[in-house]
Amino acid sequence: TNILFICGGAFAGLEKLISARSEGSGIGFAAVVKDPKDRRVGDLLKDVQPEDLVKFGLIPEFIGRLPVLATLNDLNEDDLVTILTEPKNALIKQYQKLFEMDGVRLKFTRGALYKVAQMAHTHKSGARGLRAILESALLDIMYETPSQPNISEVIINEDVVEKHVAPMVTYSKEAKSA
């Protein structure tokens, strides 16, 4: 008694079982014919039933202990931009703090943030892929900036993220204090 089971995971391939179960065939003029690939994974997982989990490989005794099945929606680009910018320890804030240690302000254009989110969405890496994309875009800049005198601001735009071109740099007249 008083035991709560919370299970989570990706359950890769479960959507195929659900899709196979829920595919209906339509015949006639009024039949709705849809390509199974038109449904997103998140939409398919909303239709999960205990028998799908049994076919997936979980034992029935365990599934019986899970009275509520909840699924999460896929992250869209707006969600990924929110993850990049809003949490207390957001990636953008971490990189800005890292640059501040060298006396440099780091700014991202809105287009750059959406390009990072778009690349993560395209690679299907979700929020986990955001750091790798930012690291790839900022690696050279992080190493070059401390050795260059008088840099006060670095602005990252879409081309820096996508094409790895040099960022816009603003120089100050005073030398940085090290």
N, C-alpha and C positions, 0 to 999 in steps of 0.2 A: 504494500500500500504506500501511497504518497511518493511514488517514483515517477519522475518526469524524464521521458526520453526526447531528446532533440537531436535529430540527424540532419546533416547537411552535406552537400557535395555537388559535384558537377553531374554525376550520373550520365556520363557520355554514352550515347547510343539509345538511351531510354526513349528519346523522341521518335526513333524509328519504330519501336514497338507500339507506341501510341498511335502513330500515323498509320501503321498497318491495320490496327484494330478499328480505327475510326474512318478509314476510307470506305466510302459508300459508292456504289456504282449507280449512275443515273442513266435511265433509258427514256427516250421520248423527247418531244419538243420542249417541254417545260423543265427538263432535267438541268440541274446546275452542274456543270463540268468544270472542275478546278484542277489545276496542276498541283500535286502534293507539295511541290517545292515552293509554292506561293505562301504557305503558312510559315511564320517565324517559329523558331524553337520555343520561345516563351509562350506563344499562343498554344502550341501543341502540349507543352507541359502542364498547362492549366487543366487539361482533360485527363490527367493521370488518375488511374484507378488502382486499387490494391492488387488486382490481378496482373496489371502491367509490371508492378514491382516484383511479383512472384516470377513472371517470365524473365525479368531482368536478372534474377538470381538471388534475391533476398528470400529468406525462409519465411513461410506463412506465420509461424509462431511469433517472429519478430514484428512482422507487418501488423499483426493483431494488436500490438502494443502502441501503434501509431494511429490514434483515432483521427487526427487532423493532418491533412497533407496540404502544404502551402508551397507555392512556387514564386519565384522572383522574375520580374521582367528583365529583358535585356537592357543594357545601358545604351542610351543614344548619345549623340555628340554633345548635346546640352548638359546631360548628366556628367559626362567626362570632363567638360570644362568646369563644372561646379566642383568636381573632385579635385581638379588642378588648383583651384583658387580659394575656395571657401573654408575648408576645415582649418582648425588651429594650426595643424602641422602640414598644411597643403604643400605639394611639391614646389609650386612657384614661390611660396614664402621661404622654403628651405634654400632654394637657389639664390633668392634675393639676399638672404642673410649671409650666405657663403660669399657673395660678391661684396657685401657691406664690410666684411672683415678686411677686404683690400681697399676699402674706401671708394667703392664703385657702386652706383645705383644701377640696378638691372630692371628693365621694363620690358613687358611683352605687349605687342599689339593684340587687339581682339582677334585679328586674322591669324596670328601665330598660335594663339590658344586653340582656335578651332581647327587649325591644320594639324596640331598635335592630336587632338581628339579624333579628327577624321582618319589619321594614319592608324591610330589604335583601333578604331572601329573597322577599318579595312583589313587590318591584320588579324581581326577577331581576338585581340589580346586583352581587351577590356581595360579596366583600371590598372591591372598589373603591368601592362605594356607602356603606360605613360612615362614612367621613369626611364626606361630604356630609350624611348624616342627623345626625351629631353637630354639625356646623357649624350646621345649621338650628336645632337644638334649643338650642344654647348661645350663639348669636350675640348676642342681647340681653343675656344674663347676663354675657358676657365684657366688654361695653362698660359696663354699669351697675355691676358689682361694684367696680372700682377707685375710682369716685367716691363710693361710700358708705362712711362711716367705721364702724369697729368690726365689720365682718363678719369672722367667724373661720371659718365653714364654710358651704358650699353643698351641699345634698343634691339630687341629680337622681333623680326617680322616673319611672314610666311616663307619667304625665300630662304631665310637662315635655317628654318626647320626642314623644309622640303629639299632644297638644293644645296644646303651647306655653304652658302655664300657668306662673306664677311658681314657682321652686323653693322648697324649704324652706331658710330662712336662719337661721343661728345668729350672734348678735352677742356680742361680748366687751365687758367693761367698760373695758378699756384701748384707747386709740387705736392704730391701726396705725402702725408706723414706715415712712415712705416712703423 
